[in-house]
Amino acid sequence: MPGTPGLLGISGLPGVAGSEGRSGITGESGADGVSGTPFTAPPEAVRATA
């Protein structure tokens, strides 16, 4: 279920999105979760958590 985790990541789970979100949203950007394309909403949260 790559699409679901990708959406969850946008909600506020950078770790989950980075792992599975990469399969649903953007290959490399999702893997790092630092790009901020799908997770453009909480960019600071991603960096703070990671």
Biopython code that builds the backbone (N, CA, C, O; Angstrom):
import numpy as np
from Bio.PDB.StructureBuilder import StructureBuilder

atoms = [
    (1, "MET", "N", (0.835, -1.201, 0.000)),
    (1, "MET", "CA", (0.000, 0.000, 0.000)),
    (1, "MET", "C", (0.876, 1.259, 0.000)),
    (1, "MET", "O", (1.007, 1.917, 1.032)),
    (2, "PRO", "N", (1.458, 1.589, -1.114)),
    (2, "PRO", "CA", (2.343, 2.750, -1.178)),
    (2, "PRO", "C", (1.591, 4.068, -1.137)),
    (2, "PRO", "O", (2.089, 5.053, -0.592)),
    (3, "GLY", "N", (0.409, 4.092, -1.703)),
    (3, "GLY", "CA", (-0.370, 5.339, -1.729)),
    (3, "GLY", "C", (-0.807, 5.751, -0.341)),
    (3, "GLY", "O", (-0.734, 6.928, 0.011)),
    (4, "THR", "N", (-1.260, 4.798, 0.450)),
    (4, "THR", "CA", (-1.759, 5.126, 1.788)),
    (4, "THR", "C", (-0.678, 5.721, 2.682)),
    (4, "THR", "O", (-0.890, 6.792, 3.249)),
    (5, "PRO", "N", (0.480, 5.063, 2.830)),
    (5, "PRO", "CA", (1.527, 5.618, 3.679)),
    (5, "PRO", "C", (1.986, 6.984, 3.198)),
    (5, "PRO", "O", (2.363, 7.838, 4.001)),
    (6, "GLY", "N", (1.955, 7.187, 1.898)),
    (6, "GLY", "CA", (2.352, 8.491, 1.374)),
    (6, "GLY", "C", (1.442, 9.583, 1.909)),
    (6, "GLY", "O", (1.912, 10.649, 2.307)),
    (7, "LEU", "N", (0.143, 9.324, 1.919)),
    (7, "LEU", "CA", (-0.814, 10.304, 2.415)),
    (7, "LEU", "C", (-0.641, 10.488, 3.910)),
    (7, "LEU", "O", (-0.713, 11.609, 4.414)),
    (8, "LEU", "N", (-0.414, 9.398, 4.620)),
    (8, "LEU", "CA", (-0.220, 9.476, 6.066)),
    (8, "LEU", "C", (0.992, 10.337, 6.378)),
    (8, "LEU", "O", (0.999, 11.101, 7.344)),
    (9, "GLY", "N", (2.005, 10.204, 5.555)),
    (9, "GLY", "CA", (3.221, 10.986, 5.786)),
    (9, "GLY", "C", (2.918, 12.479, 5.760)),
    (9, "GLY", "O", (3.472, 13.242, 6.552)),
    (10, "ILE", "N", (2.030, 12.898, 4.843)),
    (10, "ILE", "CA", (1.672, 14.313, 4.751)),
    (10, "ILE", "C", (0.967, 14.749, 6.027)),
    (10, "ILE", "O", (1.085, 15.899, 6.451)),
    (11, "SER", "N", (0.240, 13.830, 6.629)),
    (11, "SER", "CA", (-0.491, 14.167, 7.844)),
    (11, "SER", "C", (0.473, 14.553, 8.960)),
    (11, "SER", "O", (0.233, 15.528, 9.671)),
    (12, "GLY", "N", (1.536, 13.819, 9.118)),
    (12, "GLY", "CA", (2.490, 14.147, 10.177)),
    (12, "GLY", "C", (3.356, 12.963, 10.561)),
    (12, "GLY", "O", (3.747, 12.832, 11.720)),
    (13, "LEU", "N", (3.661, 12.096, 9.599)),
    (13, "LEU", "CA", (4.527, 10.956, 9.913)),
    (13, "LEU", "C", (5.671, 10.920, 8.907)),
    (13, "LEU", "O", (5.634, 10.134, 7.960)),
    (14, "PRO", "N", (6.685, 11.756, 9.098)),
    (14, "PRO", "CA", (7.799, 11.823, 8.164)),
    (14, "PRO", "C", (8.546, 10.499, 8.055)),
    (14, "PRO", "O", (8.986, 10.117, 6.971)),
    (15, "GLY", "N", (8.686, 9.805, 9.171)),
    (15, "GLY", "CA", (9.394, 8.523, 9.144)),
    (15, "GLY", "C", (8.691, 7.521, 8.237)),
    (15, "GLY", "O", (9.329, 6.905, 7.383)),
    (16, "VAL", "N", (7.396, 7.355, 8.412)),
    (16, "VAL", "CA", (6.635, 6.390, 7.616)),
    (16, "VAL", "C", (6.628, 6.814, 6.155)),
    (16, "VAL", "O", (6.802, 5.988, 5.259)),
    (17, "ALA", "N", (6.428, 8.096, 5.922)),
    (17, "ALA", "CA", (6.374, 8.589, 4.552)),
    (17, "ALA", "C", (7.707, 8.376, 3.849)),
    (17, "ALA", "O", (7.750, 8.004, 2.676)),
    (18, "GLY", "N", (8.785, 8.612, 4.570)),
    (18, "GLY", "CA", (10.102, 8.443, 3.961)),
    (18, "GLY", "C", (10.357, 7.000, 3.559)),
    (18, "GLY", "O", (11.064, 6.746, 2.584)),
    (19, "SER", "N", (9.793, 6.058, 4.294)),
    (19, "SER", "CA", (10.045, 4.651, 4.017)),
    (19, "SER", "C", (9.135, 4.138, 2.908)),
    (19, "SER", "O", (9.613, 3.628, 1.895)),
    (20, "GLU", "N", (7.826, 4.272, 3.099)),
    (20, "GLU", "CA", (6.882, 3.743, 2.118)),
    (20, "GLU", "C", (6.377, 4.832, 1.182)),
    (20, "GLU", "O", (6.040, 4.558, 0.030)),
    (21, "GLY", "N", (6.323, 6.048, 1.667)),
    (21, "GLY", "CA", (5.829, 7.154, 0.851)),
    (21, "GLY", "C", (6.610, 7.284, -0.452)),
    (21, "GLY", "O", (6.049, 7.687, -1.471)),
    (22, "ARG", "N", (7.901, 6.945, -0.431)),
    (22, "ARG", "CA", (8.735, 7.053, -1.625)),
    (22, "ARG", "C", (8.143, 6.221, -2.760)),
    (22, "ARG", "O", (8.303, 6.558, -3.933)),
    (23, "SER", "N", (7.457, 5.131, -2.404)),
    (23, "SER", "CA", (6.883, 4.258, -3.425)),
    (23, "SER", "C", (5.619, 4.867, -4.023)),
    (23, "SER", "O", (5.266, 4.581, -5.167)),
    (24, "GLY", "N", (4.941, 5.706, -3.244)),
    (24, "GLY", "CA", (3.668, 6.254, -3.722)),
    (24, "GLY", "C", (3.803, 7.680, -4.239)),
    (24, "GLY", "O", (3.193, 8.016, -5.254)),
    (25, "ILE", "N", (4.587, 8.532, -3.570)),
    (25, "ILE", "CA", (4.664, 9.932, -3.970)),
    (25, "ILE", "C", (5.827, 10.156, -4.935)),
    (25, "ILE", "O", (5.621, 10.264, -6.144)),
    (26, "THR", "N", (7.043, 10.226, -4.404)),
    (26, "THR", "CA", (8.203, 10.504, -5.268)),
    (26, "THR", "C", (9.357, 9.599, -4.893)),
    (26, "THR", "O", (9.740, 9.583, -3.723)),
    (27, "GLY", "N", (9.912, 8.874, -5.781)),
    (27, "GLY", "CA", (10.994, 7.937, -5.432)),
    (27, "GLY", "C", (12.022, 8.495, -4.460)),
    (27, "GLY", "O", (12.055, 8.075, -3.303)),
    (28, "GLU", "N", (12.877, 9.446, -4.900)),
    (28, "GLU", "CA", (13.982, 9.893, -4.058)),
    (28, "GLU", "C", (13.510, 10.879, -2.997)),
    (28, "GLU", "O", (13.882, 10.763, -1.830)),
    (29, "SER", "N", (12.701, 11.840, -3.393)),
    (29, "SER", "CA", (12.226, 12.847, -2.446)),
    (29, "SER", "C", (11.520, 12.191, -1.270)),
    (29, "SER", "O", (11.739, 12.562, -0.117)),
    (30, "GLY", "N", (10.672, 11.214, -1.570)),
    (30, "GLY", "CA", (9.948, 10.535, -0.494)),
    (30, "GLY", "C", (10.897, 9.767, 0.416)),
    (30, "GLY", "O", (10.706, 9.725, 1.631)),
    (31, "ALA", "N", (11.915, 9.164, -0.175)),
    (31, "ALA", "CA", (12.852, 8.373, 0.620)),
    (31, "ALA", "C", (13.522, 9.250, 1.665)),
    (31, "ALA", "O", (13.623, 8.868, 2.831)),
    (32, "ASP", "N", (13.978, 10.421, 1.249)),
    (32, "ASP", "CA", (14.644, 11.319, 2.190)),
    (32, "ASP", "C", (13.627, 12.041, 3.066)),
    (32, "ASP", "O", (13.865, 12.247, 4.256)),
    (33, "GLY", "N", (12.518, 12.417, 2.491)),
    (33, "GLY", "CA", (11.511, 13.141, 3.256)),
    (33, "GLY", "C", (11.966, 14.563, 3.551)),
    (33, "GLY", "O", (11.244, 15.325, 4.194)),
    (34, "VAL", "N", (13.158, 14.923, 3.085)),
    (34, "VAL", "CA", (13.661, 16.276, 3.322)),
    (34, "VAL", "C", (13.344, 17.167, 2.128)),
    (34, "VAL", "O", (13.303, 18.391, 2.261)),
    (35, "SER", "N", (13.119, 16.564, 0.964)),
    (35, "SER", "CA", (12.822, 17.330, -0.236)),
    (35, "SER", "C", (11.696, 18.319, 0.047)),
    (35, "SER", "O", (11.855, 19.525, -0.142)),
    (36, "GLY", "N", (10.564, 17.799, 0.497)),
    (36, "GLY", "CA", (9.453, 18.669, 0.848)),
    (36, "GLY", "C", (8.438, 18.767, -0.277)),
    (36, "GLY", "O", (7.605, 19.673, -0.261)),
    (37, "THR", "N", (8.478, 17.867, -1.254)),
    (37, "THR", "CA", (7.485, 17.928, -2.318)),
    (37, "THR", "C", (6.125, 17.463, -1.808)),
    (37, "THR", "O", (5.173, 18.242, -1.813)),
    (38, "PRO", "N", (6.013, 16.198, -1.364)),
    (38, "PRO", "CA", (4.742, 15.728, -0.826)),
    (38, "PRO", "C", (4.534, 16.206, 0.602)),
    (38, "PRO", "O", (3.398, 16.378, 1.043)),
    (39, "PHE", "N", (5.621, 16.420, 1.321)),
    (39, "PHE", "CA", (5.520, 16.826, 2.720)),
    (39, "PHE", "C", (5.832, 18.306, 2.847)),
    (39, "PHE", "O", (6.376, 18.748, 3.859)),
    (40, "THR", "N", (5.484, 19.076, 1.811)),
    (40, "THR", "CA", (5.777, 20.510, 1.824)),
    (40, "THR", "C", (5.063, 21.208, 2.979)),
    (40, "THR", "O", (5.439, 22.314, 3.367)),
    (41, "ALA", "N", (4.045, 20.570, 3.520)),
    (41, "ALA", "CA", (3.311, 21.184, 4.630)),
    (41, "ALA", "C", (4.179, 21.267, 5.881)),
    (41, "ALA", "O", (4.354, 22.360, 6.421)),
    (42, "PRO", "N", (4.730, 20.150, 6.360)),
    (42, "PRO", "CA", (5.558, 20.190, 7.574)),
    (42, "PRO", "C", (7.042, 19.987, 7.275)),
    (42, "PRO", "O", (7.598, 18.953, 7.646)),
    (43, "PRO", "N", (7.704, 20.950, 6.609)),
    (43, "PRO", "CA", (9.124, 20.790, 6.291)),
    (43, "PRO", "C", (9.990, 20.879, 7.539)),
    (43, "PRO", "O", (10.962, 20.136, 7.676)),
    (44, "GLU", "N", (9.648, 21.771, 8.438)),
    (44, "GLU", "CA", (10.420, 21.915, 9.674)),
    (44, "GLU", "C", (10.228, 20.685, 10.558)),
    (44, "GLU", "O", (11.171, 20.220, 11.198)),
    (45, "ALA", "N", (9.013, 20.168, 10.589)),
    (45, "ALA", "CA", (8.730, 18.992, 11.421)),
    (45, "ALA", "C", (9.577, 17.809, 10.955)),
    (45, "ALA", "O", (10.083, 17.041, 11.774)),
    (46, "VAL", "N", (9.727, 17.666, 9.644)),
    (46, "VAL", "CA", (10.519, 16.556, 9.108)),
    (46, "VAL", "C", (11.962, 16.679, 9.573)),
    (46, "VAL", "O", (12.571, 15.693, 9.987)),
    (47, "ARG", "N", (12.504, 17.877, 9.506)),
    (47, "ARG", "CA", (13.902, 18.084, 9.902)),
    (47, "ARG", "C", (14.045, 17.928, 11.411)),
    (47, "ARG", "O", (15.029, 17.365, 11.890)),
    (48, "ALA", "N", (13.077, 18.419, 12.150)),
    (48, "ALA", "CA", (13.138, 18.342, 13.610)),
    (48, "ALA", "C", (13.073, 16.884, 14.066)),
    (48, "ALA", "O", (13.784, 16.477, 14.985)),
    (49, "THR", "N", (12.205, 16.102, 13.406)),
    (49, "THR", "CA", (12.059, 14.696, 13.776)),
    (49, "THR", "C", (13.276, 13.898, 13.317)),
    (49, "THR", "O", (13.788, 13.047, 14.044)),
    (50, "ALA", "N", (13.725, 14.186, 12.109)),
    (50, "ALA", "CA", (14.880, 13.469, 11.575)),
    (50, "ALA", "C", (16.152, 14.107, 12.115)),
    (50, "ALA", "O", (17.253, 13.659, 11.792)),
]
sb = StructureBuilder()
sb.init_structure("model")
sb.init_model(0)
sb.init_chain("A")
sb.init_seg("    ")
for serial, (resi, resn, name, xyz) in enumerate(atoms, 1):
    if name == "N":
        sb.init_residue(resn, " ", resi, " ")
    sb.init_atom(name, np.array(xyz, "f"), 0.0, 1.0, " ", f" {name:<3s}", serial, name[0])
structure = sb.get_structure()
